[in-house]
């Protein structure tokens, strides 16, 4: 019995030594040129990777820096995406076979540039579309880029809309999860934006998006639930200067169901504005709304199918169409 215990203990010790020695024995950095070239081919963008390291707990590959270049079709002084640290989940078997298969990516504090050109196409719509970027290699194999899980922690997203001629706006503290991403297919989206302020200050979306590209490059389909929890207009203005008129504030809480297809967007939900201040005048009652809207994004026409606005004991029912493509907006029934 004692001999058996000694044998078992010896095996356990050897296993622990083997696990601890694995990072030194398995040099994952030698796969960097292959992984970098493969990413370039599949994304259709230039890709630069930092040094690669093997982590045991959890088992993954750490990348000291990632840069994904912009598409040649979009003029920008910024790359499409950068991250100082990236963690990639790959099976041990694939590493031992010399062909690392990455199914999950986690990006810590990345910076991402979203651009819509004058024709309405977004720069992210061509990712994995099969058109190699300048400097990308091609081996004649398929270029479809798929990923089971993508996680972004505390990211920064900058948006430039050349179609509406809006200046570049930067949004911080974005958390994002994508599941089952592949070109030409619908995928799951879980997004949370954190705004500065004393309350919960969160805007969250959970649902499905895509497919990307093709006829959907202007307005990719999105279906899901939007939740706003104690978001102050002052907090929104601090990350997107000029979005809110001067001397205007409120704390927003509400829910909405969103469905989009092509240029048509439907939104149905409710919204409460607590402690409202409009152009310096503080209202004594909150503003409560319920709405059912249909938006044609190409024509900038909003159809108010039903809705009401309530301020204290006063309630107003709304219906009709709003032309938001002119200033000021025009409503007609």
N, C-alpha and C positions, 0 to 999 in steps of 0.2 A: 504493500500500500504506500509505504513511504517512498519507494523507488518510483512509483507511478506519479506521485505528487511532484517529485523532483523533475521528472521528464516533462510533465505538463508545465511546470514553472519555467523550465529551460526554453520550451517552445514559445511561451508567452513573451519571455525576455527577448528572444530572437526576433519575434514578430514586431515587438515595439522598436527594437533597434533598426529593423528593416524599414519600418514606416518612417522613423525619424531620419534615416539616411536616404530615403527616396528622393527628396529635392536635390541632394547633391549628386545622386546617381543618374537622375533623369534631367538632362539639360534641355528644358523646353524652349530656351531662347534660340536654339538652332532651327526651330520651326518658324521663326519670325518672317524670313523672306517669303516662305511658302504661304503663310497665312495672310501676309500683307498683299501679295499678288492675287490670292484668291478673293480677298475682299474687294480689291480694285475691279476685278473682272465681274464679280457679282453685283456690286453696287453701281458700276458704271461711273465711278468717281476716283480721283487719286486718293490714296490712303497712306498715311505714315504712322507706324507703330513705334513705341518706345521699347525698352528692354522687357522681356518676358520672364516671370518668376512663377514657380510652382508653390501653391499654398495647400496645406494639408487640412486645415480646419477653417471654413469648409473647403472641401477639395475643389480647387479651381486654379485658373491661371491669372495672375495679376499682370497688367500691362501698365508700364510707367509712361502713360501719355498716348493719346490717340488724336489724329487729325484727319477729317474727311473733307476733301476739297469741294468746291462749288462746281456745279455743272457749267460747261462753257457757254451754255445758252443764257446764263444769268450773270450779269456784270456785278461784282461785289468785291469790296476790299477785305471782306471777312471770309474765312472758310465756312463750309456748311455746318460743321460741328467740330468742337474740340473738347477734350476731357483730360484732366491731369491723371486720373486713375480709372482703370477699367478692369472689371473682373469677369472672366469668361469661364463658364462651366463646361468641362469636357470630360468624357469618360476615361478612366485609366486605361482601359483596353485600347481605345483609339490612340492614346498617346504611345503606348507600348508598340503599337503597329506602325507608328510613324505617320499617321494620318489623323491628326486631331480633329474631332467633330464637335463643333461648338453649337450648343442648342440654347444656351442662356447667356445674356450679356447684362451686366450692371454697370452703369456709368455714374460716377460720383461727381456732382457739381459741374456738369458739362455746360457748354455754351453753344446754342443752336441758332442758326439764322434761317428764318422763314421769309421767302420773297415771292410776291405775286407780281408777274410782269403786266405790261399794258394790255396784253391779250387775255388776261385772266388766269393764266396757268401758274401753278405753284411749283417752286423748285423741288419740293419733296416728292412730287408725283412721278418723277422719272427714276426714282431710286429702284435699282434692280430691274430696270426696263429693258436691259440688253444692249444699250448704246454705250460703248466704252468711253470713258473720259480720257482727256489728253494724258498720255503717260501710262495708261492702264494696259496690262498685258492680256492676251487672249490666246487660249490653247485650243480653240475650236469646240470646247465643251459648252454646255448650256450655262447661261448667265443668271438664271433665276435665283434670287436671294430669298431665303426663308429663315425664319427664326422663331423658335417656340416661345421664348420669353425675353422681353426687353424691359429693363427697369432703369428709370432715371431718378436719381435722388438729388433734391435741392438744385434743380437745373435753372439755367437762365435762357430765356427764349426772346429773341429780338425779331420783330415783325416789320417788314417794309412792304407797303402796298403801292406799287407803281400805277395800278389801274385807277385807284381813287386819289392818287398823288398825296397820300398821307405820309408824314415823316416817319422815320424809323422809331419804333417804340420798344422799350426793353422791359420784360417782365421777369421778376426774380422768384425764387422759392417755388419751383414747379416740380411736383412729383408725378411720374407717369409710368404706367405699366401697359405693355402691349403683349397680347397672347395670340399665338397662331398666325404671325405675320407672313404673308406670301403675296407676290404680285398677282393681280387678277382675282383675289379672294377677299372675303370679309374677315375682319379680325376684331378681337375684343380690346376695348380701351377702358382704362381706369385712370382718370386724371384728377389731380388736386392742386389748386393754386392757393398759396398762402399770402395774405395781404397784411401789412403792418397795422397795428391797432390794438385796443384793449380787449376786444371780444374774441370769438372763435375765428373770425376773419378768414373763412375758407369758401372757395368755390370749387365744387366737385362735379365731375361727369363720369357716369358709368354706362357703358353700352357697347355698340358695335360701329365700326367705320369701314369704309372701303367698299369695293375694290378701288385702288388708286390707279391713276394713269388713264390713257385712252380718252373716251368721251367724258370721263369724270375728272380730268385734270384741273378744270376750273372750280368745280364744287363737288368734292368727294362725298358720297352718301354717308350720313351720320344718323344713327338712331339710338336713343337712350334717355337717361334721366339726368337732369341738371339740378343741383342743390346749392343754394346760397345760404350760408350761415353767418349772420352778424357781420356782414361786410360793410365797412364804412366807405362812403364816397370819397372821403379824405384819403383813406388808404389806397383806393383805386387811383386817385389823382397823383399820389406820391410815386407810383410806379409807371404811370402813363400821364405825364404832365400835359395839362390842357384838355383832358378827356371830360372833366367836370367843370361847369361854369363857375366863375369866382363867387365866393361867399355862399356856396351851396353845399349842403351836407345832409346825410341821413344814414341810418344803419339798416341795411337790406337783409331780409330773410325770406326765403321762398323756395318753391319747387316748380319744375316744369318738365314735361315730356316733349322731346324733340324728335321729329321725323323729317328727313330730307331726301329728295330724289331729283337729280339734275339741278335745275335752277329753282325748284320749289322747296320751301321750308315751312313746316307747320310746327307751331309752338303752343302748348296749352298748359296753363298753370296758374299760380298765384304768387303775389309778392306783397310784402309789408315793409313800409318805410317808417321806421321809428325815429323819433326826435328830428323831424325834417326841418331843414333851414333852406329857404329858397331866396336867393339874392339878398341874404342878410336878414330876412324876416323869418323868425322862428314860429312854427305852427304849434298850436296847443294840443293837437290830436295827430295820431299817426295816419298815414295814407295807406289804405288797403286796396288791393286790386285783384281781380280775377279776369282771365283773358283766354281767348281762343283765336289765334292769329294764323294767317297764311301769308307768306312772303314770297314774291317773285323777285329773286335777286338780280335778274338781268334787267328787268324793267323798273326796279326800285319801287314796286307797288306793294303796300301792306294792306291785306284785307282783314278787318276786324270783324270776325264772324260773330263773336259775342264778347261782352266784357262789361265790367263796371268798376268805377272808382268811388271809394268811400272815405270821407274825411269827417270823423266824428259821426253825428247823426245824419249827415248829408251824403246821399248816394246818387251817382249819375250812371245811367246805362249808356253804353257806347256800341256803335256798329257803323260800318261803312268802309271806305277805302282811303288810304293815305298815300300820297305821292311823296316819298322820302327822297326822291332824286332832285328836288328843287329846294331852295332856301328862301323863306322858311317853308317847311313841309305844308302840303295842302291836303285837307280832308274833304271828301265828297261822299254823299250817300246814295 
